[in-house]
Amino acid sequence: MLPFLLATSFSNKNLSAYSHHPFSAEEIKALREREEVSQRVFAHYLNVTKESVSQWERGQKKPAGTTLKLLSLVERRGISAIA
């Protein structure tokens, strides 16, 4: 259901308004902790697996594409912008 909600709430045009930068592992973890959500909940909102969030926070992998845009949106407007 989440992908449908994201698709209807944020078109690519709306997401492209949010410039993004490559988030470091520390920035991703700090952002999630600022929003006071677990890795599982953060992953759900970003439409990725909990394992992906864990790998990002440990610096083993990096988010890309739409996920970067969503992270930028969360950074600027909070998790409620995509919840």
N, C-alpha and C positions, 0 to 999 in steps of 0.2 A: 504494500500500500504506500509506503514512503516514496518510492520512485515516482509513483503517479502524482502524489502531492507535490513533490519537488518540481515535476514537469509542469504542473498547472500553476504553481506559485511563482516559479522563476524560469522564464524563458532564457535561452542562451543570450539574447540581447540584454536582459536585465543582469545576468551574471557577468557579462563582459564589461559592464560598467565598473566592476571591482577589479582593479589591477592586483596582481598577486606577485609575491616574491617567493623564492625557495625557503620554506620554513625549516629551521634547524630542529633537531630532536628536542632541545631544551625549550624552544618556542612552542612546539606542539604540546608538550607536556604542561607547560605553564598555562597555555590557552585552555586546555581541558580542565586543569585544576581551578583556574579562574572561574570557569563556568560551573564548577562543583558537580561534575558528572563522572561516572566511571568510564573506563575504556569501552566497555560493552555499550553503554548508552551513547557515548560519543560516536562510536562506530555505526550505530544504528542511524543516527542523524545524518552521518556522512555517506551512508549506504555502502559501507565497507565492512570487512570482518574485524573482530576484536584483535585478531592476530596482526592485521595490518597496522592498527593503531599502536600496538605494542612494538612492532618492528620500527615504526617511525620514531617512537619515543626513545628507542635504544640506538637510533642512527643506523640501523641495518638496511632500511629501505627509505625511499622518499615518496611522498604523495605527488601525484601528477594530474594534469588535465582539470576536469570539473572539480575534483576534490580540492585542488589548490584554490580554485575560485570560491568554493564553499568555506574553506578555512579562512580566507580573506574576509568573507562576509561575516563569519563568526567573530573574527578579530575586531571588526569595526562596529558591528551591531549587536553582538551577543548570540547565544545559541537559540534564543527565541525567534531570531530571524529565519531559521530553517526548521524549527520544531513544529 
